[in-house]
Amino acid sequence: MKILIVTQNFYPENFKINDLCLELTKRGHELTILTGKPNYPKGKFYEGYTFFSKHNEYYHGAKVIRVPVFPRGKGLGIELFLNYISFAFFGSIFAFFHNKRYNFSFVFSVSPITAAIPGIIHKIIYGTKLVLWVQDLWPESVEVTGRLKSNNIKKYLLNLVKFIYGKSDEIFISSMLMKESISEKLDPNKNIDIKYMPNWAEDTFYHNVSDPKKYQNIMPYGFKIMFAGNIGSGQDISSILKAASKLKNNSNIKIIFVGDGSLKNYLIDQIANLKLKKIVYYVGSFPIEEMVHLYCHADMMLLSLRNELIYSHTVPGKFQSYLASKNPVIAMINGEVSRIIKKSGCGIVVNAGDYNALASELIKLSTLETSSFDEMGENGFNYYQNNFKKNNIVDYFLQSLNSYE
């Protein structure tokens, strides 16, 4: 099939759409990827890219067309707004003049949902079917930041989301709990299917070929809890630090952060301010290919999201990487991930924001035998095999869209 991929973020930025495009290309599908100039998460263009830099390149045989965007800067206020709106604007101009036929357009719908607008333009002008893969719920994901004060803007965003959903021919969701929110925004007279398509782990985690000697020199000694990935407001970093503060007198427990994000500097500052240098470590940000070599040093992987309804509907992509790499999970989270952890037996979960319970569980876990962690890791891997295996998910995705061939 010929598929137009619409995504504001793409390689070398680290998003699941990279892996999906690679898999679709391997299976013989012809992809054109409409995206922006890479600038996430640091907020400035990657080396070799500028606002006016080259527009066309290739990614494992797929054609990549990059439209100008304003970099997101610190991810706040006017900079973030311009980043969002610039991709929608320049992407729509490209889509308007891009007179090429596709079986369908596929929108990778992380924030912002405005990234879907170029796909809608191509549908209106050339009749291309539009398929969304929803990773973040809007406008909820904007409201939860606390920066959206105007009721008029809230109403406008809600109407925009309803418009985008209403223009879709199919909607895939990455968490089952998203269905209710999306259904409420759809016209009941329109027959738009909502289908479950979860994320999966990249092959580097699933095949789990790790080198335990690599990065050993940057790892502290003790019972190691590793937090990997985005260090942002949604991850409730403050509650993790509060739990760490309660563990100051425990010389065995070490909490290790690996990754980047808008709160990275806050994390580093708080480690010093709260005198947590003997228990909390920030070891840097690494390419995804290197993560498996870091994961292997952890006794457990840490997952946390803030105590907000929208986050209970979310399954962060790194959760699947934890399971695929056979690492047990300790989580401070509500909703879908909590349900999966309890059902699979892959780890321990406490309520979102309950840092007292997190600290207590870490103390208990630090005394367990290695066999207990091996069992949890195997449970998680088995659950991954049955529910999150990439080949099975992509098979289902393509079978669902056979009617567009």
Phi, psi and omega per residue, in radians:
M1 nan 2.716 3.024
K2 -1.743 2.118 -3.018
I3 -2.224 2.294 3.003
L4 -1.673 1.980 3.093
I5 -1.595 2.198 3.108
V6 -2.014 2.004 -3.103
T7 -2.663 2.226 3.138
Q8 -1.152 -0.542 -3.107
N9 -2.000 2.414 -3.138
F10 -2.760 2.928 3.138
Y11 -0.791 2.356 0.237
P12 -1.457 0.057 2.983
E13 -1.180 2.588 -3.007
N14 -1.693 1.673 3.114
F15 -2.386 2.705 -3.081
K16 -1.045 -0.458 -3.111
I17 -1.073 -0.497 3.096
N18 -1.014 -0.834 -3.075
D19 -1.210 -0.659 3.105
L20 -1.116 -0.762 3.125
C21 -1.088 -0.714 3.117
L22 -1.082 -0.743 -3.131
E23 -1.172 -0.729 3.136
L24 -1.142 -0.668 3.103
T25 -1.144 -0.734 3.098
K26 -1.024 -0.565 -3.107
R27 -1.487 0.102 3.014
G28 1.627 0.146 3.133
H29 -1.487 2.558 -3.100
E30 -1.660 2.021 -3.056
L31 -1.938 2.439 2.872
T32 -2.087 2.157 -3.034
I33 -1.904 1.995 3.093
L34 -1.675 2.045 -3.057
T35 -2.573 -3.104 3.134
G36 -1.845 -3.122 3.071
K37 -1.322 2.276 -3.019
P38 -1.145 2.259 3.116
N39 -2.658 0.160 -3.131
Y40 -1.769 2.426 0.097
P41 -1.716 -0.093 -2.990
K42 -1.246 -0.313 3.077
G43 1.515 0.141 3.051
K44 -2.353 2.720 -3.058
F45 -1.075 2.485 3.031
Y46 -1.135 2.755 -3.132
E47 -0.999 2.326 3.140
G48 1.658 -0.108 -3.132
Y49 -2.100 2.461 3.000
T50 -2.429 3.079 3.117
F51 -0.999 -0.645 -3.083
F52 -1.854 0.270 -3.065
S53 -1.292 -3.087 -3.067
K54 -0.910 2.601 -3.042
H55 -1.833 -0.469 -3.013
N56 -2.091 2.444 3.066
E57 -2.735 -3.056 -3.126
Y58 -2.291 2.558 3.107
Y59 -2.236 1.744 -3.118
H60 0.878 0.742 3.089
G61 1.647 -0.235 3.098
A62 -1.553 2.379 3.127
K63 -1.356 2.272 -3.125
V64 -1.990 2.137 3.107
I65 -1.956 2.065 -3.085
R66 -1.864 2.134 3.083
V67 -1.686 2.748 3.138
P68 -1.118 2.518 2.978
V69 -2.452 2.690 2.973
F70 -1.444 2.286 -3.139
P71 -1.068 2.633 -3.023
R72 -1.332 -0.164 3.128
G73 1.012 -2.241 -3.141
K74 -1.482 0.073 3.102
G75 1.303 0.484 -3.110
L76 -2.260 2.663 2.922
G77 0.904 -2.307 -3.003
I78 -1.140 -0.588 3.134
E79 -1.098 -0.772 3.137
L80 -1.191 -0.703 3.100
F81 -1.049 -0.795 3.138
L82 -1.147 -0.624 3.085
N83 -1.076 -0.829 -3.131
Y84 -1.108 -0.881 -3.000
I85 -1.282 -0.489 -3.107
S86 -1.198 -0.673 3.094
F87 -1.173 -0.742 3.120
A88 -1.047 -0.708 -3.084
F89 -1.250 -0.984 -3.082
F90 -1.225 -0.589 3.070
G91 -1.128 -0.640 3.125
S92 -1.206 -0.664 3.081
I93 -1.073 -0.791 3.106
F94 -1.059 -0.824 -3.095
A95 -1.072 -0.630 -3.122
F96 -1.066 -0.690 -3.080
F97 -1.711 -0.031 -3.071
H98 -1.501 1.439 -3.049
N99 -1.460 1.247 3.099
K100 -2.330 2.458 -3.094
R101 -1.561 2.393 3.091
Y102 -2.263 2.725 3.021
N103 -1.148 -0.670 3.035
F104 -2.918 2.801 2.962
S105 -1.700 2.446 -3.135
F106 -2.139 2.065 -3.102
V107 -1.786 2.122 3.035
F108 -1.470 1.787 -2.902
S109 -1.736 1.198 2.817
V110 -1.442 3.139 3.037
S111 -1.159 2.339 0.098
P112 -1.671 2.665 3.106
I113 -1.222 -0.272 3.077
T114 -1.081 -0.282 3.093
A115 -1.099 -0.281 3.133
A116 -1.360 -0.263 -3.024
I117 -1.062 -0.732 3.070
P118 -1.017 -0.637 3.084
G119 -1.125 -0.656 3.101
I120 -1.163 -0.715 3.112
I121 -1.052 -0.773 3.139
H122 -1.139 -0.581 3.093
K123 -1.177 -0.785 -3.108
I124 -1.122 -0.738 -3.057
I125 -1.404 -0.737 -2.975
Y126 -2.063 0.023 3.049
G127 1.335 0.330 -3.105
T128 -1.283 2.278 3.084
K129 -1.073 2.548 -3.057
L130 -2.075 2.192 -3.136
V131 -2.141 2.285 3.102
L132 -1.886 2.511 2.925
W133 -2.067 1.777 -2.999
V134 -1.451 2.113 3.082
Q135 -1.870 -0.507 3.120
D136 -2.259 2.438 3.107
L137 -1.528 2.253 3.037
W138 -2.006 2.605 -0.016
P139 -1.443 0.104 -3.072
E140 -0.993 -0.712 -3.089
S141 -1.175 -0.407 3.063
V142 -1.423 -0.755 -3.105
E143 -1.078 -0.642 -3.041
V144 -1.199 -0.323 3.111
T145 -1.244 -0.350 -3.132
G146 1.441 -0.006 -3.101
R147 -1.628 -0.079 -3.115
L148 -1.722 1.713 -3.030
K149 -1.715 -0.543 -3.016
S150 -1.395 2.205 3.083
N151 -1.152 -0.551 3.117
N152 -1.155 -0.700 3.113
I153 -1.194 -0.686 3.089
K154 -1.022 -0.769 3.135
K155 -1.127 -0.710 3.122
Y156 -1.103 -0.777 -3.138
L157 -1.111 -0.707 3.119
L158 -1.076 -0.756 3.120
N159 -1.157 -0.627 3.104
L160 -1.129 -0.766 3.125
V161 -1.090 -0.768 3.110
K162 -1.052 -0.688 3.124
F163 -1.111 -0.810 -3.109
I164 -1.140 -0.822 3.101
Y165 -1.045 -0.708 -3.099
G166 -1.173 -0.421 3.116
K167 -1.510 -0.092 -3.107
S168 -1.424 2.601 3.040
D169 -1.648 -0.538 3.070
E170 -2.534 2.562 3.070
I171 -2.243 2.158 3.031
F172 -1.805 2.492 -3.118
I173 -2.123 2.538 -3.092
S174 -1.577 -0.128 3.077
S175 -2.504 2.395 -3.114
M176 -1.041 -0.542 -3.078
L177 -1.274 -0.148 3.084
M178 -1.307 -0.341 -2.970
K179 -1.046 -0.754 -3.086
E180 -1.094 -0.791 -3.136
S181 -1.057 -0.766 -3.117
I182 -1.223 -0.723 -3.138
S183 -1.030 -0.657 -3.137
E184 -1.124 -0.409 -3.081
K185 -1.682 -0.034 -3.123
L186 -1.671 2.540 3.023
D187 -1.174 2.087 -3.108
P188 -1.077 -0.298 3.140
N189 -1.458 -0.160 3.127
K190 -1.733 2.387 -3.104
N191 -1.667 1.424 -3.128
I192 -1.924 2.040 -3.114
D193 -1.286 2.419 3.010
I194 -1.996 2.091 -3.038
K195 -2.186 2.571 -3.099
Y196 -1.490 2.129 3.093
M197 -2.425 1.581 -3.080
P198 -1.259 2.896 3.004
N199 -1.310 2.952 3.085
W200 -2.416 3.038 3.102
A201 -1.616 2.566 3.046
E202 -1.118 2.710 -3.050
D203 -0.981 -0.535 -3.108
T204 -1.058 -0.545 3.098
F205 -1.441 -0.707 -3.042
Y206 -1.162 -0.691 3.135
H207 -1.435 -0.314 2.914
N208 0.934 0.770 3.071
V209 -1.614 1.602 -3.032
S210 -1.928 2.737 3.096
D211 -1.994 1.771 -3.070
P212 -1.142 -0.291 3.113
K213 -1.422 -0.404 -3.121
K214 -1.256 2.332 3.124
Y215 1.204 0.146 3.120
Q216 -1.067 -0.554 -3.077
N217 -1.237 -0.294 -3.141
I218 -1.785 0.040 -3.105
M219 -1.663 2.339 3.077
P220 -1.295 2.864 3.093
Y221 -1.519 2.462 3.054
G222 2.310 -2.874 3.109
F223 -1.427 1.900 -2.923
K224 -1.747 2.142 3.052
I225 -1.914 2.133 -3.037
M226 -1.982 2.221 3.000
F227 -1.792 2.121 -3.105
A228 -2.140 2.488 3.028
G229 1.965 -2.608 -3.040
N230 -1.170 2.239 3.086
I231 -1.855 1.490 -3.028
G232 -2.294 -3.070 -3.068
S233 -1.138 -0.581 -3.114
G234 -1.207 -0.364 -3.034
Q235 -1.469 0.022 3.058
D236 0.940 0.912 -3.126
I237 -1.063 -0.622 -3.097
S238 -1.086 -0.658 3.133
S239 -1.213 -0.619 3.073
I240 -1.098 -0.729 3.134
L241 -1.181 -0.585 3.076
K242 -1.152 -0.700 3.074
A243 -1.097 -0.738 3.132
A244 -1.077 -0.653 3.135
S245 -1.081 -0.544 3.124
K246 -1.357 -0.180 -3.109
L247 -1.867 0.210 -3.063
K248 -0.965 -0.585 -3.084
N249 -1.507 -0.005 3.117
N250 -1.736 1.856 -3.046
S251 -1.358 -0.120 -3.051
N252 -1.596 -0.598 -3.030
I253 -1.442 2.264 3.118
K254 -2.237 2.275 3.100
I255 -1.895 2.112 -3.013
I256 -2.006 2.198 3.086
F257 -1.790 2.295 3.057
V258 -2.263 2.145 3.103
G259 2.548 -2.836 -3.087
D260 -2.621 2.994 3.111
G261 2.654 3.141 -3.016
S262 -1.152 -0.374 -3.128
L263 -1.874 0.300 3.135
K264 -1.064 -0.822 -3.122
N265 -1.161 -0.640 3.058
Y266 -1.038 -0.782 3.126
L267 -1.028 -0.871 -3.103
I268 -1.074 -0.747 3.124
D269 -1.115 -0.743 -3.095
Q270 -1.214 -0.564 3.061
I271 -1.001 -0.712 3.120
A272 -1.312 -0.820 -3.064
N273 -1.108 -0.646 -3.099
L274 -1.604 0.072 3.122
K275 0.993 0.920 -3.095
L276 -1.920 0.282 -3.027
K277 -1.124 -0.319 3.141
K278 -1.596 -0.063 -3.124
I279 -2.255 -0.491 -3.120
V280 -2.027 2.273 -3.074
Y281 -2.251 2.323 2.967
Y282 -1.885 2.059 -3.019
V283 -1.848 -0.032 3.051
G284 2.054 -3.061 3.118
S285 -2.006 2.442 -3.036
F286 -2.359 2.686 3.041
P287 -1.068 2.660 -3.077
I288 -1.036 -0.519 3.139
E289 -1.126 -0.403 -3.104
E290 -1.571 -0.230 -2.977
M291 -1.106 -0.613 -3.123
V292 -1.085 -0.520 3.124
H293 -1.318 -0.343 3.056
L294 -1.539 -0.730 -3.139
Y295 -0.958 -0.649 -3.019
C296 -1.143 -0.254 3.123
H297 -1.530 -0.187 -3.063
A298 -1.528 2.474 2.971
D299 -1.379 -0.625 3.058
M300 -2.564 2.684 3.078
M301 -1.797 2.446 -3.065
L302 -1.790 2.358 3.109
L303 -2.332 2.263 3.116
S304 -2.570 2.522 3.008
L305 -2.436 2.648 -3.089
R306 -1.077 2.772 3.139
N307 -1.406 1.252 3.103
E308 -2.315 2.547 -3.079
L309 -0.984 -0.733 -3.079
I310 -1.078 -0.628 -3.114
Y311 -1.276 -0.429 3.074
S312 -1.217 -0.327 3.120
H313 -1.528 -0.089 -2.975
T314 -1.786 2.484 2.965
V315 -2.064 1.718 -3.117
P316 -1.013 2.450 -3.088
G317 -1.009 -0.515 -3.107
K318 -1.203 -0.363 3.113
F319 -1.031 -0.761 3.108
Q320 -1.128 -0.612 3.121
S321 -1.177 -0.607 3.072
Y322 -1.074 -0.827 -3.096
L323 -1.159 -0.766 -3.087
A324 -1.116 -0.510 -3.116
S325 -1.573 0.142 3.081
K326 1.123 0.514 3.082
N327 -1.663 2.286 3.029
P328 -1.168 2.759 -3.003
V329 -2.139 2.358 2.910
I330 -1.979 2.172 -2.999
A331 -2.285 2.508 3.011
M332 -2.055 1.543 -2.895
I333 -2.822 2.705 3.071
N334 -1.964 2.989 2.917
G335 1.421 -2.389 -2.955
E336 -1.095 -0.778 -3.135
V337 -1.151 -0.698 3.087
S338 -1.027 -0.755 3.127
R339 -1.071 -0.765 -3.098
I340 -1.155 -0.738 -3.132
I341 -1.075 -0.774 -3.137
K342 -1.173 -0.707 -3.113
K343 -1.196 -0.707 -3.050
S344 -1.470 -0.429 -3.057
G345 1.284 0.492 -3.066
C346 -1.517 -0.028 -3.113
G347 2.991 -2.708 -3.089
I348 -2.132 2.456 3.136
V349 -2.328 2.425 3.003
V350 -2.135 2.902 -3.098
N351 -1.128 2.582 3.104
A352 -0.971 2.337 3.100
G353 1.441 -0.129 -3.085
D354 -1.522 1.376 -3.070
Y355 -1.233 -0.447 3.071
N356 -1.122 -0.787 3.125
A357 -1.162 -0.644 3.112
L358 -1.077 -0.806 3.138
A359 -1.075 -0.740 -3.136
S360 -1.108 -0.753 -3.137
E361 -1.143 -0.666 3.133
L362 -1.112 -0.656 3.106
I363 -1.112 -0.780 3.132
K364 -1.110 -0.795 -3.084
L365 -1.109 -0.588 -3.081
S366 -1.154 -0.205 -3.130
T367 -1.762 -0.063 -3.066
L368 -1.349 2.749 3.047
E369 -1.300 2.728 -3.131
T370 -1.017 -0.579 -3.104
S371 -1.048 -0.554 3.121
S372 -1.133 -0.711 3.129
F373 -1.249 -0.633 3.087
D374 -1.081 -0.716 3.140
E375 -1.133 -0.771 3.108
M376 -1.093 -0.715 3.116
G377 -1.084 -0.740 3.106
E378 -1.152 -0.688 3.092
N379 -1.046 -0.759 3.134
G380 -1.145 -0.700 3.138
F381 -1.141 -0.715 3.115
N382 -1.115 -0.687 3.095
Y383 -1.132 -0.706 3.092
Y384 -1.041 -0.817 -3.130
Q385 -0.975 -0.675 -3.050
N386 -1.506 -0.320 -2.988
N387 -2.247 -0.408 -2.991
F388 -2.231 0.270 -3.097
K389 -1.211 2.251 -3.002
K390 -1.010 -0.845 -3.076
N391 -1.012 -0.711 -3.138
N392 -1.172 -0.696 -3.128
I393 -1.189 -0.776 -3.140
V394 -1.179 -0.639 3.052
D395 -0.999 -0.841 -3.134
Y396 -1.092 -0.736 3.132
F397 -1.010 -0.863 -3.111
L398 -1.201 -0.669 3.100
Q399 -1.116 -0.597 3.130
S400 -1.170 -0.412 -3.064
L401 -1.907 0.273 3.130
N402 -1.005 -0.528 -3.073
S403 -1.183 -0.265 -3.135
Y404 -1.544 -0.077 -3.110
E405 -1.235 nan nan
